Amino acid sequence: MPKGSDLFVAALENEGVDRIFGVPGEENLDLLESLRTSGIKLVLTRHEQAAAFMAATHGRLTGRPGVCLATLGPGALNFSTGAAYAHLGAMPMILITGQKPLMSAKQARFQIVDIVASMKPLTKMTRQIVSTAAIPSTVRDAFRVAMEERPGPVHLELPEDVAGEEVANAFVIAVHATERPMASARSLDIAAQTILAASRPLVMFGAAGNRPALVDALSSFVRRTRLPFFNTQMGKGAVTGGSNLYMGTAALSEGDYVHEAVERANLIVAIGHDTVEKPPFLMKSAGGPKVIHVGYQSATVEQVYHPDIEVIGDIGAAVEGLAERLEGKLEPDEGMLDLRQRILARLNDRAEEGRFPPTPQRIVHDVRKVMPEDGIACLDNGMYKIWFARNYRTHVANTLLLDNALATMGAGLPSAMMAAMLHPERRVMAVCGDGGFMMNSQEMETAVRLGLNLVVVILNDSAYGMIRWKQAVDGFQDFGMSFGNPDFVRYAEAYGAKGSRVTAVQDLVPTLQAAFADGGVHLVDVPIDYSENTRVLVDELRNRRPDVELA
């Protein structure tokens, strides 16, 4: 007779789950046995946090929830950062944790933590499954909640005795297609009339515009309207193609070169902006461009974001409706297109400079050179993220994965591993600072064991570079940010990976090309000269706008 864990796994298979990432424990043993005889692959990781990052990235790249597994107590608590990563980043994910039996307490309170309560602020929904009868509806509801806008993580706790209980009448609930609400014709008419009346409209693509299902709709919108656009960090790559309408990426909140386009505009059409991101521009209480918010949900009103007009409903249908109303009726703003050339020229400044250690601009330039248009670069969090956001051009959607919501360190390597699993035919690169890499570096073993093709670039400055830069910008003494590193080449080899060290600037491109050609997991240790942070992101920008606080 089947048991609760068999029914639970059948419900997961019913949702299309083919992989579960995690570290099981004693309380998961029934579930583990049910997985062993199922069509779902268990991807064993070396830390629960990495499993959660991988599941979240699965949700980000596919639109379908990734699933991760941990035991009770310490294992479940290790999911916390990954849950917050998915919650702020709007990535659909299911977190499964075990628990001691509900009906007996032979181990008293040993390892017991109220995980349901701890997950409440970090997830869209958290539930303890209290009976086998509740399994089909709870799993179906979990996937529904995780996927509907705004997507995010859902936590399910499966106690040991519920997993092991025999089930007399096992069934699962069929999955059915759902349609999202559509924006009203009146709101589309008002928005279109406002855009037509504006002499200098500018489009911004935000995080919610970067859903996998929106790629065609947003790319078509740009082609049909010919409106110039920029994007937030997490909106980068929402549109396919190297469009000559792209104005840049808002890697800072104000004062950067792309903000000249924001200042020139008298209307900004913000498509999919999510205020979990560090602000891409700052709305003023009076003056400045008007803002139209196009989103799945009404705008969250913030001090720096309070739109004048809202178009609420399915974003794909909304931009299609706007394009139908605007196509052929807009005159291009030649001043904006001239400004584009100046912005991009400044961003490309010194991109091929020959000093060693290489500058961030040179590293971004060389990484772009070795990555094909469909290659996926996955960033951890550090100072280099600003440079990649500003300078790295994307030509295919979802090919630069970065986190500008929780902005946690340690996610770069697991994210790249997930991308490599989903797209084994494409080049995948993790770009990590030395600090962030070491937070989940143990997953190198997982990547090797899985036989992934993956290049891991370590930008080595022996410090927590982002905070060190902010420390200097704010006038504090250099203190508490430096550390020592292992020999990264030997470290990679200890895991069965390959390692290389770049010792001259001209060697970076051939080293990366050779790493990809060789296949397998390859770590490349690259020193970096961060003095450009001060020259460009402080001195140069402040000379343009002394009144601006750079952030």
MOLIN-V675740 format. One record per residue. SS is DSSP state (2 for helix, 1 for strand, 0 for the rest). PHI is phi in degrees with one decimal (none if undefined). OMEGA is omega as a letter, one per 30 degrees, with the letter a starting at -180 (NA if undefined). Layout:
BEGIN
ss:SS phi:PHI omega:OMEGA
ss:SS phi:PHI omega:OMEGA
END
This chain:
BEGIN
ss:0 phi:none omega:l
ss:0 phi:-65.7 omega:l
ss:1 phi:-119.4 omega:a
ss:2 phi:-56.3 omega:a
ss:2 phi:-65.9 omega:l
ss:2 phi:-64.2 omega:l
ss:2 phi:-64.6 omega:l
ss:2 phi:-61.9 omega:l
ss:2 phi:-66.3 omega:l
ss:2 phi:-60.9 omega:l
ss:2 phi:-66.3 omega:l
ss:2 phi:-65.5 omega:l
ss:2 phi:-61.7 omega:l
ss:2 phi:-59.9 omega:l
ss:0 phi:-88.6 omega:l
ss:0 phi:86.9 omega:a
ss:0 phi:-70.6 omega:l
ss:0 phi:-120.4 omega:l
ss:1 phi:-141.4 omega:l
ss:1 phi:-131.1 omega:a
ss:1 phi:-105.2 omega:l
ss:1 phi:162.1 omega:l
ss:1 phi:-128.3 omega:a
ss:0 phi:-75.2 omega:l
ss:0 phi:-139.1 omega:a
ss:2 phi:-56.0 omega:a
ss:2 phi:-75.3 omega:l
ss:2 phi:-104.1 omega:a
ss:2 phi:-64.9 omega:l
ss:2 phi:-62.8 omega:l
ss:2 phi:-63.5 omega:l
ss:2 phi:-61.7 omega:l
ss:2 phi:-64.6 omega:l
ss:2 phi:-67.0 omega:l
ss:2 phi:-66.1 omega:a
ss:2 phi:-57.8 omega:a
ss:0 phi:-99.7 omega:a
ss:0 phi:-104.6 omega:l
ss:0 phi:-90.9 omega:a
ss:0 phi:-92.3 omega:l
ss:1 phi:-88.6 omega:l
ss:1 phi:-90.1 omega:l
ss:1 phi:-102.2 omega:a
ss:1 phi:-77.7 omega:l
ss:0 phi:-105.8 omega:a
ss:0 phi:-98.3 omega:l
ss:0 phi:-156.0 omega:a
ss:2 phi:-64.2 omega:l
ss:2 phi:-60.4 omega:l
ss:2 phi:-63.4 omega:l
ss:2 phi:-60.2 omega:l
ss:2 phi:-66.8 omega:l
ss:2 phi:-61.8 omega:l
ss:2 phi:-67.1 omega:l
ss:2 phi:-63.9 omega:l
ss:2 phi:-63.7 omega:l
ss:2 phi:-67.3 omega:l
ss:2 phi:-57.8 omega:l
ss:2 phi:-63.1 omega:a
ss:2 phi:-63.4 omega:a
ss:2 phi:-84.4 omega:a
ss:2 phi:-110.8 omega:a
ss:0 phi:81.6 omega:l
ss:0 phi:-106.2 omega:a
ss:0 phi:-60.5 omega:l
ss:1 phi:-79.0 omega:a
ss:1 phi:-126.4 omega:l
ss:1 phi:-132.5 omega:a
ss:1 phi:-132.3 omega:l
ss:1 phi:-146.4 omega:l
ss:0 phi:-82.7 omega:a
ss:0 phi:-77.6 omega:l
ss:2 phi:52.1 omega:a
ss:2 phi:-62.1 omega:l
ss:2 phi:-63.9 omega:l
ss:2 phi:-64.5 omega:a
ss:2 phi:-65.6 omega:l
ss:0 phi:-67.3 omega:l
ss:0 phi:-77.1 omega:a
ss:2 phi:-56.8 omega:a
ss:2 phi:-65.1 omega:l
ss:2 phi:-64.5 omega:l
ss:2 phi:-64.5 omega:l
ss:2 phi:-65.2 omega:l
ss:2 phi:-58.4 omega:l
ss:2 phi:-73.0 omega:a
ss:2 phi:-67.3 omega:l
ss:2 phi:-72.5 omega:a
ss:2 phi:-84.8 omega:l
ss:0 phi:57.3 omega:l
ss:0 phi:-111.8 omega:a
ss:0 phi:-68.5 omega:a
ss:1 phi:-158.4 omega:l
ss:1 phi:-117.4 omega:l
ss:1 phi:-104.5 omega:a
ss:1 phi:-113.6 omega:l
ss:1 phi:-128.5 omega:l
ss:1 phi:-89.6 omega:l
ss:1 phi:-157.8 omega:l
ss:0 phi:-60.7 omega:l
ss:0 phi:-58.1 omega:l
ss:0 phi:-73.7 omega:a
ss:0 phi:-96.6 omega:l
ss:0 phi:-147.0 omega:a
ss:0 phi:-140.2 omega:a
ss:0 phi:-69.3 omega:l
ss:0 phi:-108.0 omega:l
ss:0 phi:54.0 omega:a
ss:0 phi:-98.2 omega:a
ss:0 phi:-56.1 omega:l
ss:0 phi:66.7 omega:a
ss:0 phi:-84.9 omega:l
ss:0 phi:-127.6 omega:l
ss:0 phi:-76.1 omega:a
ss:2 phi:-69.7 omega:l
ss:2 phi:-59.5 omega:l
ss:2 phi:-67.7 omega:a
ss:2 phi:-68.6 omega:a
ss:2 phi:-85.4 omega:a
ss:2 phi:-56.6 omega:a
ss:2 phi:-77.5 omega:a
ss:2 phi:-106.4 omega:a
ss:0 phi:-134.4 omega:l
ss:0 phi:-77.4 omega:a
ss:1 phi:-157.1 omega:l
ss:1 phi:-138.1 omega:a
ss:1 phi:-140.5 omega:l
ss:1 phi:-95.1 omega:l
ss:1 phi:-86.3 omega:a
ss:0 phi:-99.5 omega:l
ss:0 phi:-158.2 omega:l
ss:2 phi:-63.9 omega:a
ss:2 phi:-63.1 omega:a
ss:2 phi:-86.0 omega:a
ss:2 phi:-62.0 omega:a
ss:2 phi:-59.1 omega:a
ss:2 phi:-70.4 omega:a
ss:2 phi:-67.9 omega:l
ss:2 phi:-65.7 omega:l
ss:2 phi:-61.0 omega:a
ss:2 phi:-67.6 omega:l
ss:2 phi:-60.4 omega:l
ss:2 phi:-68.9 omega:l
ss:2 phi:-60.1 omega:a
ss:2 phi:-65.1 omega:a
ss:2 phi:-62.2 omega:a
ss:2 phi:-92.3 omega:a
ss:0 phi:-73.6 omega:a
ss:0 phi:-65.4 omega:f
ss:0 phi:-76.1 omega:a
ss:0 phi:-65.5 omega:a
ss:0 phi:173.9 omega:a
ss:1 phi:-85.6 omega:l
ss:1 phi:-128.7 omega:a
ss:1 phi:-110.7 omega:l
ss:1 phi:-124.6 omega:l
ss:1 phi:-106.4 omega:a
ss:1 phi:-111.7 omega:l
ss:1 phi:-64.5 omega:a
ss:2 phi:-61.2 omega:a
ss:2 phi:-75.2 omega:l
ss:2 phi:-68.1 omega:l
ss:2 phi:-63.1 omega:a
ss:2 phi:-90.5 omega:a
ss:0 phi:-71.9 omega:l
ss:1 phi:-69.8 omega:a
ss:0 phi:-119.4 omega:a
ss:0 phi:-83.5 omega:a
ss:0 phi:-126.6 omega:a
ss:0 phi:-88.6 omega:l
ss:0 phi:-152.6 omega:l
ss:0 phi:-124.9 omega:a
ss:0 phi:-94.6 omega:a
ss:0 phi:-61.5 omega:l
ss:0 phi:-84.3 omega:l
ss:0 phi:-127.0 omega:l
ss:0 phi:-70.9 omega:l
ss:0 phi:-127.6 omega:l
ss:0 phi:-109.0 omega:l
ss:0 phi:-81.1 omega:l
ss:0 phi:-59.8 omega:a
ss:0 phi:-104.1 omega:l
ss:0 phi:-64.4 omega:a
ss:0 phi:-71.0 omega:l
ss:2 phi:-59.8 omega:a
ss:2 phi:-64.9 omega:a
ss:2 phi:-66.2 omega:l
ss:2 phi:-67.5 omega:l
ss:2 phi:-62.0 omega:a
ss:2 phi:-62.8 omega:a
ss:2 phi:-63.2 omega:a
ss:2 phi:-63.1 omega:l
ss:2 phi:-62.4 omega:l
ss:2 phi:-66.1 omega:l
ss:2 phi:-65.4 omega:l
ss:2 phi:-64.1 omega:a
ss:2 phi:-80.1 omega:a
ss:0 phi:-82.5 omega:l
ss:0 phi:-83.1 omega:a
ss:0 phi:-137.7 omega:l
ss:1 phi:-75.1 omega:a
ss:1 phi:-142.2 omega:a
ss:1 phi:-97.1 omega:l
ss:1 phi:-124.5 omega:l
ss:1 phi:-99.3 omega:a
ss:0 phi:-108.2 omega:a
ss:2 phi:-58.5 omega:a
ss:2 phi:-72.5 omega:l
ss:2 phi:-81.2 omega:a
ss:0 phi:-100.2 omega:l
ss:0 phi:-85.9 omega:a
ss:2 phi:-53.9 omega:a
ss:2 phi:-74.4 omega:a
ss:2 phi:-97.5 omega:a
ss:2 phi:-55.4 omega:a
ss:2 phi:-65.7 omega:a
ss:2 phi:-64.3 omega:a
ss:2 phi:-72.2 omega:l
ss:2 phi:-63.9 omega:l
ss:2 phi:-64.6 omega:l
ss:2 phi:-58.6 omega:l
ss:2 phi:-65.2 omega:a
ss:2 phi:-62.7 omega:a
ss:2 phi:-78.7 omega:a
ss:2 phi:-93.0 omega:a
ss:0 phi:59.1 omega:l
ss:0 phi:-84.5 omega:l
ss:0 phi:-65.5 omega:a
ss:1 phi:-143.4 omega:l
ss:1 phi:-132.3 omega:a
ss:1 phi:-143.3 omega:l
ss:0 phi:-75.5 omega:l
ss:0 phi:-61.1 omega:a
ss:0 phi:-83.1 omega:l
ss:0 phi:-90.7 omega:a
ss:0 phi:-64.4 omega:l
ss:0 phi:87.2 omega:l
ss:0 phi:-68.8 omega:a
ss:0 phi:-111.9 omega:l
ss:0 phi:-80.6 omega:l
ss:0 phi:90.6 omega:l
ss:0 phi:-84.7 omega:a
ss:0 phi:-63.1 omega:l
ss:0 phi:-80.5 omega:l
ss:0 phi:-103.5 omega:a
ss:1 phi:-73.8 omega:a
ss:1 phi:-98.0 omega:a
ss:1 phi:135.2 omega:a
ss:1 phi:-119.3 omega:l
ss:0 phi:-82.6 omega:l
ss:0 phi:-82.3 omega:l
ss:0 phi:-114.4 omega:a
ss:0 phi:-82.9 omega:l
ss:0 phi:-163.4 omega:l
ss:0 phi:85.8 omega:l
ss:0 phi:-84.7 omega:a
ss:0 phi:-64.4 omega:l
ss:0 phi:-62.3 omega:a
ss:2 phi:-71.6 omega:l
ss:2 phi:-65.1 omega:l
ss:2 phi:-69.6 omega:l
ss:2 phi:-61.3 omega:a
ss:2 phi:-69.1 omega:l
ss:2 phi:-74.2 omega:a
ss:0 phi:-66.3 omega:l
ss:0 phi:-108.4 omega:l
ss:1 phi:-153.8 omega:l
ss:1 phi:-117.0 omega:l
ss:1 phi:-98.1 omega:a
ss:1 phi:-90.1 omega:a
ss:1 phi:-99.5 omega:l
ss:0 phi:75.4 omega:l
ss:0 phi:-73.1 omega:l
ss:0 phi:-120.1 omega:a
ss:0 phi:-75.3 omega:l
ss:0 phi:-68.1 omega:l
ss:0 phi:-74.2 omega:l
ss:0 phi:-56.2 omega:a
ss:0 phi:-54.4 omega:l
ss:0 phi:-79.0 omega:l
ss:0 phi:-157.7 omega:a
ss:0 phi:-114.6 omega:l
ss:0 phi:-72.4 omega:l
ss:0 phi:-96.1 omega:l
ss:0 phi:-68.7 omega:l
ss:0 phi:-148.3 omega:a
ss:0 phi:80.0 omega:a
ss:0 phi:80.4 omega:a
ss:0 phi:-69.7 omega:l
ss:1 phi:-70.0 omega:a
ss:1 phi:-130.2 omega:l
ss:1 phi:-102.9 omega:l
ss:1 phi:-100.3 omega:l
ss:1 phi:-110.3 omega:a
ss:1 phi:-155.4 omega:l
ss:0 phi:-66.2 omega:a
ss:0 phi:-129.9 omega:l
ss:0 phi:-59.0 omega:a
ss:0 phi:-64.8 omega:l
ss:0 phi:-76.8 omega:a
ss:0 phi:-78.5 omega:a
ss:1 phi:-125.2 omega:l
ss:0 phi:-55.8 omega:a
ss:0 phi:-105.6 omega:a
ss:1 phi:-149.8 omega:a
ss:0 phi:-146.4 omega:a
ss:0 phi:-59.9 omega:l
ss:0 phi:-89.1 omega:a
ss:1 phi:-138.4 omega:l
ss:1 phi:-129.1 omega:l
ss:1 phi:-120.8 omega:a
ss:1 phi:-111.9 omega:l
ss:0 phi:155.1 omega:l
ss:0 phi:-55.8 omega:a
ss:2 phi:-65.3 omega:a
ss:2 phi:-58.9 omega:l
ss:2 phi:-67.6 omega:a
ss:2 phi:-65.3 omega:a
ss:2 phi:-71.1 omega:l
ss:2 phi:-65.0 omega:l
ss:2 phi:-64.2 omega:l
ss:2 phi:-66.3 omega:a
ss:2 phi:-61.2 omega:l
ss:2 phi:-61.5 omega:a
ss:2 phi:-83.2 omega:a
ss:2 phi:-109.9 omega:a
ss:0 phi:-56.7 omega:l
ss:0 phi:78.7 omega:a
ss:0 phi:-110.9 omega:a
ss:0 phi:-106.8 omega:l
ss:0 phi:-95.0 omega:a
ss:0 phi:-65.2 omega:l
ss:0 phi:-86.7 omega:a
ss:2 phi:-61.8 omega:l
ss:2 phi:-62.5 omega:l
ss:2 phi:-67.9 omega:a
ss:2 phi:-71.8 omega:l
ss:2 phi:-65.9 omega:l
ss:2 phi:-62.5 omega:l
ss:2 phi:-55.8 omega:a
ss:2 phi:-61.5 omega:l
ss:2 phi:-68.7 omega:l
ss:2 phi:-62.3 omega:a
ss:2 phi:-68.0 omega:l
ss:2 phi:-64.4 omega:l
ss:2 phi:-66.5 omega:l
ss:2 phi:-68.0 omega:a
ss:0 phi:-86.3 omega:a
ss:0 phi:-59.3 omega:l
ss:0 phi:63.1 omega:a
ss:0 phi:-67.5 omega:a
ss:0 phi:-116.0 omega:a
ss:0 phi:-61.8 omega:a
ss:0 phi:-97.4 omega:a
ss:0 phi:-71.3 omega:l
ss:0 phi:-134.8 omega:g
ss:0 phi:-60.7 omega:a
ss:1 phi:-66.8 omega:l
ss:1 phi:-81.5 omega:l
ss:2 phi:-57.8 omega:a
ss:2 phi:-60.0 omega:a
ss:2 phi:-68.7 omega:l
ss:2 phi:-63.9 omega:l
ss:2 phi:-60.8 omega:l
ss:2 phi:-58.3 omega:a
ss:2 phi:-73.8 omega:l
ss:2 phi:-63.2 omega:l
ss:2 phi:-61.2 omega:a
ss:2 phi:-66.7 omega:a
ss:2 phi:-91.9 omega:a
ss:0 phi:-93.5 omega:l
ss:0 phi:-65.7 omega:a
ss:0 phi:-56.9 omega:a
ss:0 phi:-95.3 omega:l
ss:0 phi:-66.2 omega:a
ss:1 phi:-112.6 omega:l
ss:1 phi:-104.4 omega:a
ss:1 phi:-112.0 omega:a
ss:1 phi:-95.5 omega:l
ss:0 phi:-80.1 omega:l
ss:0 phi:-115.9 omega:l
ss:0 phi:179.6 omega:a
ss:0 phi:-60.2 omega:a
ss:2 phi:-63.4 omega:a
ss:2 phi:-59.9 omega:l
ss:2 phi:-62.0 omega:a
ss:2 phi:-68.7 omega:l
ss:2 phi:-66.0 omega:l
ss:2 phi:-61.2 omega:a
ss:2 phi:-73.2 omega:a
ss:2 phi:-106.5 omega:a
ss:0 phi:-86.9 omega:l
ss:0 phi:-85.1 omega:l
ss:0 phi:-104.1 omega:a
ss:0 phi:-119.7 omega:l
ss:0 phi:-126.2 omega:a
ss:0 phi:-61.4 omega:l
ss:0 phi:56.9 omega:l
ss:0 phi:-113.3 omega:l
ss:1 phi:-130.3 omega:a
ss:1 phi:-99.3 omega:l
ss:0 phi:-138.2 omega:a
ss:0 phi:-120.1 omega:l
ss:0 phi:-117.5 omega:a
ss:0 phi:-116.2 omega:l
ss:0 phi:-77.0 omega:l
ss:0 phi:53.6 omega:a
ss:0 phi:-86.8 omega:l
ss:0 phi:-77.9 omega:l
ss:0 phi:95.2 omega:a
ss:0 phi:-92.4 omega:a
ss:2 phi:-62.5 omega:a
ss:2 phi:-64.8 omega:l
ss:2 phi:-59.9 omega:l
ss:2 phi:-62.7 omega:l
ss:2 phi:-66.0 omega:l
ss:2 phi:-61.3 omega:l
ss:2 phi:-64.8 omega:l
ss:2 phi:-61.1 omega:l
ss:2 phi:-67.4 omega:l
ss:2 phi:-69.1 omega:a
ss:2 phi:-74.9 omega:a
ss:0 phi:-130.2 omega:a
ss:0 phi:-64.6 omega:a
ss:0 phi:-85.1 omega:a
ss:0 phi:-111.6 omega:l
ss:0 phi:-72.1 omega:l
ss:1 phi:-128.4 omega:a
ss:1 phi:-132.1 omega:l
ss:1 phi:-97.4 omega:l
ss:1 phi:-115.0 omega:a
ss:1 phi:-130.4 omega:l
ss:1 phi:-73.2 omega:a
ss:2 phi:-65.7 omega:l
ss:2 phi:-68.4 omega:a
ss:2 phi:-66.9 omega:l
ss:2 phi:-59.2 omega:a
ss:2 phi:-69.0 omega:l
ss:2 phi:-73.5 omega:l
ss:0 phi:-139.6 omega:a
ss:0 phi:-65.0 omega:l
ss:0 phi:-61.3 omega:a
ss:2 phi:-74.9 omega:l
ss:2 phi:-57.6 omega:l
ss:2 phi:-61.8 omega:l
ss:2 phi:-62.0 omega:a
ss:2 phi:-61.8 omega:l
ss:2 phi:-66.5 omega:a
ss:2 phi:-60.7 omega:a
ss:0 phi:-79.7 omega:l
ss:0 phi:69.9 omega:a
ss:0 phi:-76.2 omega:l
ss:0 phi:-99.6 omega:a
ss:1 phi:-157.1 omega:l
ss:1 phi:-107.2 omega:a
ss:1 phi:-112.2 omega:l
ss:1 phi:-97.5 omega:l
ss:1 phi:-103.6 omega:l
ss:1 phi:-89.3 omega:a
ss:1 phi:-106.4 omega:l
ss:0 phi:-129.5 omega:l
ss:0 phi:54.7 omega:a
ss:1 phi:-162.6 omega:l
ss:0 phi:-82.1 omega:a
ss:2 phi:-64.9 omega:a
ss:2 phi:-61.6 omega:a
ss:2 phi:-72.5 omega:l
ss:2 phi:-61.9 omega:l
ss:2 phi:-64.4 omega:l
ss:2 phi:-62.4 omega:l
ss:2 phi:-58.1 omega:a
ss:2 phi:-69.6 omega:l
ss:2 phi:-59.9 omega:a
ss:0 phi:-84.2 omega:l
ss:0 phi:83.6 omega:l
ss:0 phi:-88.8 omega:l
ss:0 phi:-70.0 omega:l
ss:0 phi:-69.2 omega:a
ss:0 phi:-155.2 omega:l
ss:0 phi:77.1 omega:a
ss:0 phi:-117.3 omega:a
ss:1 phi:-98.7 omega:l
ss:0 phi:-150.9 omega:l
ss:0 phi:-98.8 omega:a
ss:0 phi:-122.9 omega:l
ss:0 phi:-70.8 omega:l
ss:0 phi:-72.5 omega:a
ss:2 phi:-64.2 omega:l
ss:2 phi:-65.1 omega:l
ss:2 phi:-68.2 omega:l
ss:2 phi:-61.6 omega:l
ss:2 phi:-62.6 omega:a
ss:2 phi:-64.9 omega:l
ss:2 phi:-64.1 omega:l
ss:0 phi:-90.9 omega:a
ss:0 phi:90.0 omega:l
ss:0 phi:-89.9 omega:l
ss:1 phi:-106.4 omega:a
ss:1 phi:-136.8 omega:l
ss:1 phi:-139.3 omega:l
ss:1 phi:-126.3 omega:l
ss:1 phi:-87.1 omega:a
ss:0 phi:-118.7 omega:l
ss:0 phi:-150.4 omega:a
ss:0 phi:-60.1 omega:a
ss:0 phi:-71.3 omega:a
ss:2 phi:-88.8 omega:a
ss:2 phi:-63.6 omega:a
ss:2 phi:-61.5 omega:l
ss:2 phi:-62.2 omega:l
ss:2 phi:-66.4 omega:l
ss:2 phi:-66.8 omega:l
ss:2 phi:-60.6 omega:a
ss:2 phi:-65.5 omega:l
ss:2 phi:-63.2 omega:l
ss:2 phi:-66.8 omega:a
ss:2 phi:-64.7 omega:a
ss:2 phi:-74.0 omega:l
ss:0 phi:77.5 omega:a
ss:0 phi:75.8 omega:a
ss:1 phi:-94.1 omega:a
ss:1 phi:-134.2 omega:l
ss:1 phi:-100.4 omega:l
ss:1 phi:-121.5 omega:a
ss:1 phi:-90.2 omega:a
ss:1 phi:-124.2 omega:l
ss:1 phi:-68.5 omega:a
ss:1 phi:-136.4 omega:l
ss:1 phi:-101.1 omega:a
ss:0 phi:-92.6 omega:l
ss:2 phi:-64.2 omega:l
ss:2 phi:-66.1 omega:l
ss:2 phi:-54.5 omega:a
ss:2 phi:-74.9 omega:a
ss:2 phi:-62.8 omega:a
ss:2 phi:-89.8 omega:a
ss:2 phi:-82.3 omega:l
ss:2 phi:-119.0 omega:a
ss:2 phi:-64.6 omega:a
ss:2 phi:-63.9 omega:a
ss:2 phi:-72.4 omega:l
ss:2 phi:-69.2 omega:l
ss:2 phi:-65.1 omega:l
ss:2 phi:-75.1 omega:a
ss:0 phi:-135.0 omega:a
ss:0 phi:-60.0 omega:a
ss:0 phi:-83.9 omega:a
ss:0 phi:-88.5 omega:l
ss:0 phi:-92.2 omega:a
ss:0 phi:-77.1 omega:a
ss:0 phi:-154.4 omega:NA
END
